[in-house]
Amino acid sequence: MKQTFFLSLFAAAVSFSACRKEEYRAPGITGITADTLVMTIGDKMVLAPNVTNLKGNTYAWLVNGREAASGQLSYTFEATAPGNYEITFKVENRGGAARQSYYIRVQAPLELAIPALPEVPMGQVLLVTPMVTGPETADYSYQWSIGDSILGRQRELQFISPAAGTFALQLRVTAGKQMATATRNISVKPAQYVQNAYMVLEYAPAPAKNHNWAIIGMAEFWKFGHEYQLPYNEFLAKATAIRKESADPSLVLGSWGGYAVFKFDHTVANAAGAADIEITATCSRLDPPAVYVAYDRNKNGQPDEGEWYEIKNDDYGLEDMPDYAITFTYLKTETDAKRIYTYFNWKDNQEKPAQGEVLTNKTFTSSMTDAGGFSSRGFFPGLSMTDIPNKKVAILDGWQSAFTRKGKRITKNLTGAPPFSQKLNIDIDMAVNSKGERVQLPGIDFVKVRKVAYPVQQDFINAGGQMVDANMDETRMLHVAGILDKHLKN
């Protein structure tokens, strides 16, 4: 009987002990993410983890090590100051304890302002630099606009307007979950400009048969005084003066590789979704010239090599020879009683070079202008008859007796596509760098026009029994006249 009593007492003790251990099992915590939570000033977040084994638990919440609340399963964190926060949840009972932490980063508030802006003339670029402070994050985005027109998506804005007036310039910035806007009025004052890119900075024609290097005007009007046989720098000055008065006079750029560089007296604004420049050129529908533009970023008045960008057109990327070159060399001039004969040759830079000689002959009587001068039509660039009675010719100062034209070559079959005067609309937004990547320009100051198409072999023509390269034929020469700012109305 005594043994039975002790066994019953032992069983009761074991049962009591097991009940106590089950009643006070250590608590567990789940549902807390290891990721850092991002909040902004003014945000509130309810933190409510899952807890197992609730019997006899006590709870505490710590913010960066300091107790912020106790006796509750959830805690509402309010972002009142920027910084990094560790929110620790502690739970314990007789069976044990557990703790886990939330990590929260409260971003600094996004604040911005546009400083007071000076009055700017139309056709000039003003750099606008906003004051922006905010969170340390890499996902800032910017949008500058006036009304519905988006002007730029960089932090700084290169502002330019082709029209006078007062405009509400708005900047919208987003960073993380935050967004802020600022607005500032900007005044654009009127200014007087010439619509045409009249300044000729460089004239580099490539000769061809009956090429007329001295023309500033209509090529067929050489007899009526459109020729200006001048030293190189004087020719540039004369072409500039004539083009300032009228956008109609053209320059003959000649055969493949010929080009010229022109300058506006203002910056042509890059308007979104619209053509910005109109070029009048004589070429066929199959061989439009390559057009390059440059913005005078450093304001030195000259187009620096790193500032040039090509306008992407339908022919972009079709070049079969990206680094082609032709060297032209003046050879000689011969005369007899009635005629004058001039010779030049050309040679390209290929491993097996193509080459040839071009002869132009004309009578003295048919080559005289109305003013009594001797026409330069058919002469090598810079060659002039300096002594008509004695039939003496010379290369004028600044011109060269041999030169090389370089660039890309697009070989094409141009059969059935005669040249004609046409308008080429140029959108500055189509400018690309040497890798073919679009570039964002506020506007442009300089334009370069270059002949890049070269006739294929079947375009060789039979001239009096002699095969002549059509690239050297006078009907294939590129002419460039007006280069107009389409936003500026005279």
C-alpha positions in Angstrom: 0.0 0.0 0.0 2.9 2.3 0.9 4.6 1.5 -2.4 1.5 2.4 -4.4 1.3 5.7 -2.6 4.8 6.7 -3.5 4.3 5.7 -7.1 1.2 7.8 -7.3 3.0 10.7 -5.8 5.9 10.4 -8.3 3.5 10.2 -11.2 1.8 13.4 -10.0 5.1 15.2 -9.7 6.1 14.2 -13.2 2.7 15.2 -14.6 2.9 18.6 -12.8 6.4 19.2 -14.1 5.4 18.4 -17.7 2.4 20.7 -17.4 4.6 23.5 -16.2 7.1 23.1 -19.1 4.4 23.0 -21.7 2.7 26.0 -20.3 5.9 28.1 -20.4 7.4 27.2 -23.7 9.9 29.8 -25.1 8.2 32.3 -27.5 9.0 32.5 -31.2 8.9 35.5 -33.6 8.2 35.4 -37.4 7.0 37.8 -40.1 9.9 40.3 -39.7 11.6 41.0 -43.0 15.3 41.3 -43.2 15.1 44.0 -45.9 15.5 47.6 -45.0 12.2 49.5 -45.2 12.3 52.9 -46.7 10.1 55.7 -45.4 9.8 59.5 -45.9 9.1 62.2 -43.3 5.5 62.0 -42.2 5.0 58.3 -43.0 3.6 55.9 -40.4 4.1 52.2 -40.4 2.5 49.6 -38.1 5.0 46.9 -37.1 3.1 43.7 -36.1 5.2 40.5 -36.1 3.8 37.0 -35.5 4.4 35.5 -32.0 4.1 31.8 -31.0 3.6 30.5 -27.5 1.8 33.5 -26.0 1.3 32.2 -22.4 2.9 34.5 -19.8 4.6 36.7 -22.4 5.9 40.2 -21.8 6.7 42.5 -24.7 8.9 45.5 -25.3 9.8 47.7 -28.3 13.2 49.5 -28.6 14.1 52.2 -31.1 17.9 52.3 -31.6 18.4 50.6 -28.2 16.0 52.8 -26.2 12.6 51.4 -25.0 9.8 53.1 -26.9 6.8 50.9 -25.9 5.9 47.8 -23.8 3.1 45.4 -23.2 1.9 45.4 -26.9 2.2 43.1 -29.8 2.4 45.9 -32.4 4.1 49.2 -32.6 3.4 52.2 -34.9 6.6 53.9 -36.1 6.3 57.5 -37.3 9.1 58.9 -39.5 9.8 62.3 -37.9 13.5 62.7 -38.8 15.8 61.3 -41.5 18.2 58.6 -40.5 18.6 54.8 -40.0 16.6 53.1 -37.4 16.7 49.7 -35.8 13.3 48.8 -34.3 13.7 45.8 -32.0 10.8 43.7 -30.7 11.5 41.6 -27.5 9.3 38.9 -26.0 10.0 36.7 -23.0 8.3 34.3 -20.5 9.4 31.7 -18.0 10.2 29.4 -20.8 12.7 31.7 -22.6 13.0 34.9 -24.7 13.3 36.0 -28.3 14.1 39.2 -30.1 14.2 40.4 -33.7 14.6 43.8 -35.5 13.1 45.8 -38.2 15.5 48.1 -40.1 14.1 51.4 -41.4 15.7 54.2 -43.4 13.9 57.5 -43.3 14.9 59.5 -46.3 15.7 63.2 -46.1 12.9 65.3 -47.5 13.2 66.2 -51.2 13.4 70.0 -51.5 14.2 72.1 -54.6 14.2 75.7 -55.8 15.0 77.5 -59.0 17.1 80.6 -58.3 16.1 84.0 -59.7 17.0 84.0 -63.4 18.4 86.9 -65.4 16.7 88.2 -68.6 18.1 86.3 -71.6 18.0 87.3 -75.2 16.2 85.0 -77.6 18.5 82.7 -79.5 21.0 82.5 -76.6 21.5 79.6 -74.1 21.2 80.2 -70.4 22.4 77.5 -68.0 19.8 77.0 -65.2 21.1 75.2 -62.1 18.5 74.4 -59.5 19.1 73.8 -55.8 18.1 70.3 -54.9 18.5 68.5 -51.6 17.0 65.2 -50.6 17.6 61.5 -50.0 20.8 59.7 -50.7 19.5 57.6 -53.6 20.5 56.9 -57.2 17.1 57.1 -58.7 16.7 60.9 -59.1 14.8 61.9 -62.2 14.3 65.4 -63.6 11.8 67.0 -66.0 11.9 70.6 -67.1 8.9 72.0 -68.9 7.0 75.0 -70.0 3.3 74.1 -70.2 3.1 70.8 -72.1 6.5 71.2 -73.8 9.3 69.1 -72.2 12.6 71.0 -72.4 15.0 68.6 -70.8 15.5 65.6 -68.4 18.9 66.5 -66.8 19.5 68.2 -63.5 20.8 71.3 -65.2 18.8 72.9 -68.1 20.4 74.7 -71.0 17.5 77.0 -71.7 17.0 78.6 -75.1 13.9 80.2 -76.6 13.5 81.3 -80.3 10.8 83.7 -79.2 10.5 86.6 -76.8 8.2 86.7 -73.8 7.8 85.6 -70.2 7.5 81.9 -69.5 6.7 79.8 -66.4 9.6 77.4 -66.2 8.8 74.3 -64.1 11.1 71.6 -62.7 9.7 68.3 -61.4 12.0 66.0 -59.4 11.4 62.5 -58.2 13.6 60.6 -55.8 12.5 57.3 -54.4 8.9 57.7 -53.4 9.1 61.5 -53.2 8.2 64.1 -55.8 8.6 67.9 -55.7 8.1 70.7 -58.1 9.3 74.3 -58.4 8.4 77.0 -60.8 10.2 80.2 -61.8 9.4 82.8 -64.5 12.0 83.5 -67.1 12.0 86.6 -69.3 13.3 86.4 -72.9 14.0 89.7 -74.6 13.7 90.3 -78.3 16.9 90.3 -80.5 17.6 90.9 -84.1 19.3 88.0 -86.0 19.8 86.9 -89.6 17.8 83.8 -90.4 20.5 82.4 -92.7 23.8 80.8 -91.5 25.5 83.4 -93.6 29.0 83.2 -92.1 31.3 80.9 -94.2 34.1 79.6 -91.9 35.5 77.1 -94.2 35.1 76.4 -97.9 36.7 73.1 -99.1 35.3 72.1 -102.5 36.3 69.0 -104.3 36.8 69.7 -108.0 35.1 68.1 -111.0 34.9 68.7 -114.7 33.7 72.4 -115.2 33.7 73.0 -111.5 33.5 76.7 -110.7 35.1 77.4 -107.4 34.6 81.2 -107.5 30.8 81.2 -107.8 28.8 82.9 -105.0 25.3 82.8 -106.4 23.7 80.9 -109.3 26.2 78.7 -111.0 24.8 79.4 -114.5 25.1 83.2 -113.9 29.0 83.2 -113.9 28.9 85.5 -116.9 26.9 88.1 -115.0 29.3 88.7 -112.1 28.6 85.8 -109.7 32.3 84.9 -109.7 34.7 86.2 -107.1 38.2 85.1 -107.9 39.9 86.1 -104.6 42.5 84.8 -102.2 41.0 82.3 -99.8 40.4 84.5 -96.8 39.0 87.3 -98.9 36.7 84.8 -100.7 35.3 83.7 -97.3 34.7 87.3 -96.3 33.0 88.0 -99.6 30.8 84.9 -99.4 29.9 85.9 -95.9 28.9 89.4 -96.9 26.8 88.2 -99.9 25.0 85.5 -97.9 24.2 88.0 -95.1 22.2 90.0 -97.6 20.4 87.1 -99.2 20.0 83.3 -98.6 19.8 82.6 -102.4 23.5 82.6 -103.4 25.0 79.1 -103.4 28.5 77.7 -103.1 29.6 74.8 -105.4 31.0 72.1 -103.1 31.8 69.9 -106.1 32.4 66.1 -106.2 32.8 63.6 -103.4 34.4 65.0 -100.3 33.6 68.6 -100.9 32.3 70.5 -97.9 31.8 73.9 -96.3 31.3 75.1 -92.7 28.7 77.8 -91.9 27.9 79.7 -88.8 24.7 81.4 -87.5 24.9 84.7 -85.7 22.8 83.1 -82.9 22.1 79.7 -81.5 19.3 77.8 -83.3 17.0 76.4 -80.7 16.3 72.7 -80.6 12.5 72.6 -80.6 10.9 69.3 -79.6 9.1 67.4 -82.3 9.9 69.9 -85.1 12.5 70.5 -87.8 14.8 73.3 -86.8 16.9 74.0 -90.0 16.1 74.2 -93.7 18.9 73.7 -96.2 18.6 74.5 -99.9 20.8 72.1 -101.8 21.2 71.0 -105.4 21.5 67.2 -105.4 19.5 64.2 -106.5 16.9 62.3 -104.4 19.4 59.5 -104.1 22.5 61.4 -102.9 21.6 63.9 -100.2 24.6 65.4 -98.5 25.7 64.5 -95.0 24.9 67.3 -92.5 26.8 67.8 -89.3 25.9 70.3 -86.5 27.8 71.7 -83.6 26.8 73.7 -80.5 29.4 76.2 -79.3 29.6 74.8 -75.8 32.8 76.6 -74.8 31.7 79.9 -76.5 35.0 80.3 -78.4 33.2 81.2 -81.7 34.6 78.2 -83.5 33.4 74.6 -84.0 35.8 72.4 -82.1 36.4 68.8 -83.3 34.7 67.2 -80.4 31.5 69.3 -80.8 30.5 67.9 -84.2 27.5 65.5 -84.5 26.0 64.0 -87.6 22.3 64.3 -88.4 20.9 60.8 -88.8 19.1 60.5 -92.2 18.0 57.6 -94.4 21.5 57.1 -95.6 23.1 56.9 -92.1 25.1 53.8 -91.6 25.2 52.8 -95.3 28.8 53.8 -95.9 30.9 51.1 -97.5 34.1 53.0 -96.9 34.0 54.9 -93.6 37.5 56.3 -94.0 37.8 57.2 -97.7 40.1 59.9 -99.1 40.9 61.4 -102.4 43.9 63.6 -103.1 43.4 66.2 -105.9 46.5 67.8 -107.5 46.7 70.7 -109.9 49.0 69.7 -112.9 49.2 72.4 -115.5 47.6 74.9 -117.8 48.3 75.0 -121.5 47.1 77.5 -124.1 47.0 77.9 -127.9 45.7 80.7 -130.0 42.1 80.1 -129.2 41.8 77.7 -126.3 43.0 77.1 -122.8 43.5 73.6 -121.3 43.7 72.9 -117.5 44.6 69.6 -116.0 44.3 68.1 -112.5 44.5 64.5 -111.3 43.0 62.6 -108.4 44.0 59.5 -106.5 42.2 57.7 -103.6 43.6 56.0 -100.5 42.8 52.3 -101.3 45.3 49.5 -101.4 44.9 49.4 -105.2 44.2 53.1 -105.7 41.7 54.4 -108.2 43.0 57.4 -110.0 42.4 59.6 -113.0 43.0 62.9 -114.8 40.5 65.5 -115.6 40.9 67.9 -118.5 38.9 71.0 -119.0 39.3 73.0 -122.2 37.4 76.1 -123.3 37.8 79.0 -125.7 38.9 82.4 -124.7 36.0 84.1 -126.3 33.4 82.0 -124.6 35.0 82.4 -121.2 34.9 86.1 -120.8 32.5 87.7 -118.3 30.5 90.8 -118.9 33.0 92.7 -116.8 35.9 91.6 -119.0 37.3 89.0 -116.6 38.2 85.5 -117.5 35.9 82.9 -116.0 37.2 80.4 -113.4 34.8 77.8 -114.6 36.7 74.5 -115.1 39.7 75.8 -113.1 41.2 74.0 -110.1 40.1 75.6 -106.8 42.0 78.8 -106.3 43.3 78.9 -109.9 42.8 82.2 -111.7 44.0 83.9 -114.8 45.9 86.7 -113.3 47.2 88.1 -116.6 44.7 87.9 -119.4 46.8 89.5 -122.2 49.7 87.1 -121.5 47.4 84.2 -120.6 49.2 83.7 -117.2 47.5 81.7 -114.4 48.3 81.3 -110.7 47.0 79.7 -107.5 45.8 82.6 -105.4 47.0 83.1 -101.8 45.5 80.7 -99.3 44.5 78.1 -101.8 46.5 75.0 -102.4 47.8 73.2 -105.5 47.1 69.8 -103.8 44.8 68.8 -101.1 43.0 65.8 -99.6 39.3 65.4 -98.9 38.4 62.7 -96.3 35.3 61.2 -94.9 32.8 58.4 -95.3 31.8 57.1 -98.8 28.4 55.8 -99.7 28.6 54.0 -103.0 25.3 54.2 -104.9 23.8 53.7 -108.3 22.6 57.2 -109.2 21.2 56.3 -112.6 18.0 58.0 -113.4 18.2 60.4 -110.4 19.2 63.9 -111.8 20.2 66.6 -109.3 17.7 69.4 -108.6 17.3 72.2 -106.1 15.5 71.0 -103.0 14.8 71.8 -99.4 16.2 69.6 -96.7 14.6 69.8 -93.3 16.9 69.1 -90.4 15.8 68.1 -86.9 18.5 68.7 -84.3 17.1 65.9 -82.2 18.4 63.5 -84.9 22.0 64.4 -84.0 24.2 61.3 -83.1 27.7 60.9 -81.9 30.4 58.7 -83.5 28.8 55.6 -81.9 25.4 56.4 -83.4 24.0 57.4 -80.0 21.5 60.2 -79.8 22.8 63.4 -78.1 20.7 66.1 -76.5 21.7 69.5 -77.7 20.0 72.8 -76.6 20.6 74.2 -80.0 23.4 74.6 -82.6 25.6 77.3 -83.9 27.4 75.7 -86.8 26.5 73.5 -89.8 28.8 71.4 -92.0 27.5 70.1 -95.3 29.5 67.4 -97.1 29.0 65.4 -100.3 29.3 61.7 -99.3 27.6 59.7 -102.2 29.9 58.2 -104.9 28.5 56.8 -108.1 29.0 53.1 -108.7 31.1 51.8 -111.6 28.2 51.5 -114.0 27.8 55.3 -113.6 31.0 55.8 -115.6 30.1 57.7 -118.7 31.5 57.7 -122.2 32.8 61.2 -123.1 34.0 61.3 -126.6 35.3 57.7 -126.5 37.0 58.2 -123.1 35.6 56.7 -119.9 35.2 59.3 -117.3 34.2 58.8 -113.6 30.8 60.2 -113.1 31.9 61.5 -109.7 34.0 64.1 -111.7 31.1 65.0 -114.0 29.7 68.5 -113.6 26.1 67.3 -113.4 26.9 65.5 -110.1 28.3 68.5 -108.2 26.7 69.5 -104.9 25.5 73.1 -104.5 24.5 74.6 -101.1 22.5 77.8 -100.8 20.5 79.0 -97.8 20.7 77.4 -94.4 17.8 78.8 -92.5 16.6 78.8 -88.8 13.0 77.6 -89.2 12.0 79.1 -85.9 13.2 82.6 -86.7 10.9 84.7 -88.9 12.4 87.7 -90.7 
